[in-house]
Amino acid sequence: MQEIKQVLIATVGHSRAPVEFALAEHAPEGVVFIASQDSQLVAAELMREYGAHLRHHTFLLDDPESLTESYLVAQKALRKALEWEARSVVADVTGGTKPMVAGVVLALSGRGVTFSYVGGEQRDEVGRVVGGAERLKLLEDPTTRYGVREWAEFVQAWNIGQMDAAKSHLEALLQRDLSPSERRFYQHLKGVVEGLTAWDRFQHAAAQKLLREHLEPALAVAEAWGHGSKVRVLQALKVATQGLQKLLEQGNVPSFELVADLLANAQRRAAAGRYDDALARLYRAVELAAEADVYARHKLVLRRPETYPEAVATLKDRAVGLRGLKETLALAFDLDVRAGYTGTLAQRLYGDYAQRLQGLLDRRHQSILAHGTKPVAVEDYQALWDYLVECGLEAAPTWPKW
């Protein structure tokens, strides 16, 4: 289909003059009328006169006082314009009922559509613009000025854990003409997103630094504005950073705080549909849980032989070059047996390896992240997740969503 320069979407009432004026002023190559059963005659008259020179289509409303129907029909009108490969779309909202106009504006705002209205200073006794005194006014889409679309895309990216995309949408907002408080808020919110990005990459110290610098100022602006959703999210995130602090207090050793953080990270990957990545994190969580369990009792790090006390010195040679999960769990099991412990988490994980864990982990081994090419399904991720929960492991609290 040949591209056309401009398509006009026009709401049609009982008066022909404003629609005809809009057609003359815009000079489109295509027009889509939105009319009622009563006003379709006006659209038909205009098409008899001008239809030979432009592409045209008419959508009829059963109830011109229905906001919902007007909204849905306006979406159809835009799709029709895009089918015609229009370079630009203008919506003239002069004619029609108030619900028709409201529905069209709601449907087309933030969609790259220019709005117009035929007005004029001279009006007759019933308030209609006098013929010959018409003036076409182009109307700014407020969602463009105030970044409504960028904010909606930011919220969507944040809610599925796509923080790099969320940052890009904030950067687009920062290119706009903003008030000082808006600029301050979005700058600090960008810093918050950078902090969460670092956190998501296990760069916990960098995450804490960024969140300390930016979270409180962003929250202060949101509170000053009285924006409930922004305050709710940022306050909840402030609470979540307490877990980050506890994690950092553990230092560079295996801990159940780190296990919880890893499980929460896996949840975010799964929520975004990245089950290969999510399952890989659960695989590491099994290993880390055994390491944290051993450290909690023995104060040694499985993979660091220099941390082994003399009482288990004969086992430390096995700590050098630990390769697979099975070897790691076996060493953890033997450490507990040597020390006289029974029924520990590390021992349970080793005991379950042949009968349960190996089967659950096979899908990870067959995925692109290990030795194969098979995609990981949500069921594969969920099965290992359920096992870890059965073992008493819990994820850190999820990050708040908008």
N, C-alpha and C positions, 0 to 999 in steps of 0.2 A: 504494500500500500504506500502511495506517495505521501511524503511528509507535508503537512500544511503548517503555515506560520502561526496562526492563532485560531482558537476556538472560543466562542462566546457561549457561556451557560447563562440563560436568562430566565428569571421567574416571571410568569405572565399572569397579570390580573385582568380586569375588565377593560382597561384603557390601553389602546394600541399605541398612543403617542410616545410614551417613555421608552417602550421596547424598540420602536422604530428609530427613535433618536439614538439609543445605544447602539443599534446596528449600524447606523450611519457614521457615528463617531469612531467606533472600534474597527469597522470595516473588516470583520473576520472572514476567514475562508470556510469556516464551519460554525454552525450554531446548534445548540441543544436547548430546547425549550422545556421548562418544567411548568406544567399548566394543570388546572383543575378541569373537571368535566364541564364546568360552565365557561371557563376562559379558553378552552381549546379552540374555539372559533376565532379568537384573536390571533392565535398562533397560526391557524390555517390560512387566514387572510394574508398574513405576512409572508408565508411560504409561497402562496400563489403569486405574490408580487416579486419576491426576492429569491425564491428557491432555486431558480434556474442557474443562479450565479454562485451558489455555495452549497456545501454539504449540509444536511440538516436532519434532525431527529427530534421527536417530541415524546416526553414521558408524562403520563397522566396520573394525577393523584386521585384516589377515590375519596379521600377526606382531606381537603386543604387546610383543615384546622388541626390536623394531627402532626405534632412535632416529630414523632418517631417515623412516620411514613415519609415526611419531607426529608428527614435526615437520610433515610435509606435510598430514596430516589435520587438525591443529590450525589450520593456515592456512585450510583449507576451512571449518572450524567458524566461524572469525572472519568469513569472507566471508558465510556463511549468516546470522550475527547481524546483519551490516551490511545484508544484503538485507532483513531485517525492520525496518530503520531503527531499530535500538536506540539509545536515548540513552546508555546505559551497558552495558558488558559486564563480567561477573564470571566468572572461571575458578576453579572449585573443583578442587583437585588432590589430594583425599584418596584417592580410589580408584584402582585400576589398578596396573600394574607400574611399577617405577622408570623404565625407559626411556620408558613412556607419559608419565609426569609430567614427566620431563626434556625430552622433545620438545615438550610443550605449553608449558612455561615458556620454552624457547628461542624458539619461534615467536611467542609473544604478548608477550614482554618488549618494552618500548619502544613498544607499540602502543596505549597508553591503557587497558589492561585492568587491572582490580583482581583480585588473587588472594586466594583464601581456602582455609582448611584446617580440617577438623573434627578436633579433638583432645580431650583430657581427661586428668585426673590418674588416674582409676580405670580399670584395665585388667584383662582376664581372663588366664587362664593362657597364652594364645597371643599376648598383647600387644595385643589389640583393645580399644578403648574400651568400657567397660561402658555398656549402654543406660541412658539417663537421666542420664549423667554427661558428655554431649558438650558441647563448647564450640567455637563458631565463631571462628576467628581470621582477621582480615584481614591479608594479608601485603603489605608494601611492595615495589613493583617497584624493585630496586636500580638499574636502568638510569635510572630517573627521578631518584633522589637524586644519582647521580654523572654525570648529563648525558651518558649514552652516546649518546642519539639526537642531541643537539645537536652533540656532537663528530663523529659520523659525517657529519652534514650539513655541518659546517665543513670536514671533509676533502674531501668531494665538491666543495664550492664552490671551495676552494683549488686542487684538482687540475685544474679546468677554467678557472681564471683569473678566477672571479667573486669578486673580492676584497670588493666591497661586501656581497655575501651572506655571505661568510666572516666579515666583521666583525660582522654582525647575529647570527650564531650564537654568536660569542664573547661578545657583549653579553648574550645569553640565559644563557649559562653563568655570567657574572659576577653574575647575579641570584640565583644559588643560594647555599646555605649552604656556603661553601668554607673550607678550612683556609688559614692565612696563606700557605703556599708555593703552594697552588693559585691563590689570588687573585693573588699576585705573578706567577706564570707566565702566567695568562690576560691580565692587564693588559699585560704586556710583549709577549705574542704579538699582542694587539690592536694595539699600537704597530708591531710588525713588519708586520702586514697593512696598516696605514695607510701605512707606508713603501713597500710594494710597490704600493699603489694610486697613490701619487704617482709612482713610477717608471713605472708603466704609462701614466700621463698625461704622460710626458716632463718631469715636474717633478723633475729629477734632483737638484738641490741640496737640495730639501725631503726627497726620498727618502733621501738620504745622512744628513741630520740625524736623521731618525726611526730609521733602522736603526742608526746609531751609538748612539743612546740606548737602544734596546730589544732589539736582537738578542743582545748579549752576556749581559745579565741573564736573558733567556729560556733561552738555552743553558746557563747555569750551573745553573738550577733543573732542567732536563731531565737534565743530567749527575748532579746530586745524587740525583735519583729513580732513575737508571739506566734510563730509558725509551729503549730503543735507537732506535725510529723517530723520536722527537722529536729526539734528538741527531743522528741522521743527516741529517735535513732541515735543521736549523738550522746544522749545520756546513757542509753543502753551500751553503747560502745565504750563509754568511759568505765562502766562497770566491768566490761569484758577485759579491759586492759589490766585489771587487777590480776587476772590469770597470767597475763604476759609477765607481770612483775614476779609472780611466784615462780614461773618457769625460769626466769633469769637468775633468781636467787639460788637455784639448784647448781648453777655453774656448769662446767663442761663435763657432766657425768650423766649416765642414763638415769632417767627419772620417770615416774608415772605421770608427772605434769607434761613431759615431752611426749609420752605415749598419747595422752589426751589431746594434745595439740596436733599430733600426726593424724589421729582419727578424725578430728574436725576438718583437717586439710583434705582428707579423703572424701569426707561428706561433700565438701565444696566441689571437688572434681566430679563426683557422681551427680550432683545437682545440675552441673553443666553438661551432663551426658558423656563425660570423658571417663568411661569405665576402665579403660586400660590403665590410665594414670591412677585412678582411685584404687584399683586392685593392687597395683605396685606399692602404694602406700600402706595398704593393709598387710601385705607381705612383710614389709619392713616393721610394721607395728607388732607382728608376732615375735619377731626377733628382738625388737627393742623392749617388749614386755618382759621377756626372759632376762634380758640384761638388767633392766630396772629392778626386777624381782631379786636377782642375785645381789645387786649393789645395795639394796635396802637392808639385807641381812649381813653380807660379808664385807661391805665397803670396798669392793674391788670391781674393776672394770674388766669384763670378760676378755676383751681384745687387747688389753694392756698388761703383759706379764709382769711389768715392774710394780704393779699394784697388788700382786698376790702375796699374802703372808706366808711365813715359813710352814705353817700347818698344812698348806695345800701346795707347797712348792713343786711337788712332783707332777702337778697338773698344768703348771704354767707353760710348759713347752708346747702344749696343745693350743695355747692361745695365740701362738705365732702362726700367722697365715691361715686363720680360720676361713673357710671358703663358703660352704653351703649352710643353709638353715639347719639341716639335720645335725651337722657337726657342732654348731653353736648350741643347740638345745641339748645335745648329749653332754657337752662340757658343763653346762649349767646344771644338768641332772646330777652328774658325778660330784660336783662341788657340794651340792646340798646333801647327797648321801654321805660324803666324807665328813661333813660337819654334823651328821646325825639328824638332819631335818627330813620330815616326811610330809606329803600332802601339799607341797608348795606349788605355786603357779608354774614355775619353771619345770617342775617334775610332771605336772599335768600336761603341759604343752609337748614335752618329749614323749610322754606316754600316748598321747593322741596322734602323734605324727603319722605312724604307719596306717592306723585305722581311719582317721578322719582328715587330718591336716593335709596329707600328701594329695589326696583327691581334690580337696578344695583349692590347693595351690597349683595343680596341674594346668588350669586354664591360664594362669599367669605365665607359666613356662612356655605355653603354646602361643602366647601373644607376641606382637611385634616388639614389646619391651624386653623380651627374653630371647627365646630360641625359635619362635615361629612367626606366623602371619595371621593367625586367627583372631578376629576381634573379640573382645571381652563383652559379654552380655550383662545386663543389669542383674540377672539371676545369679551369675557367677560372683559378682561383687556382693550381693545381698547375702549369699550363703556364708561367705567368710565373715562378713560383718556380724551376722547373727551368732556365729561361733564365738567371736571375740566378746560380744555382749554376754553370752552364756558364761564366759570365763570371768566375768565381773569387771571388764574394762569399759570405761565410759569416755565419750568424746568431750572435749571442752565445749562450753556453751557456744552455740552458733552466733555468728555476727548478726546484728539486727538488720532487718530489711525495711525498705520504704513501703 
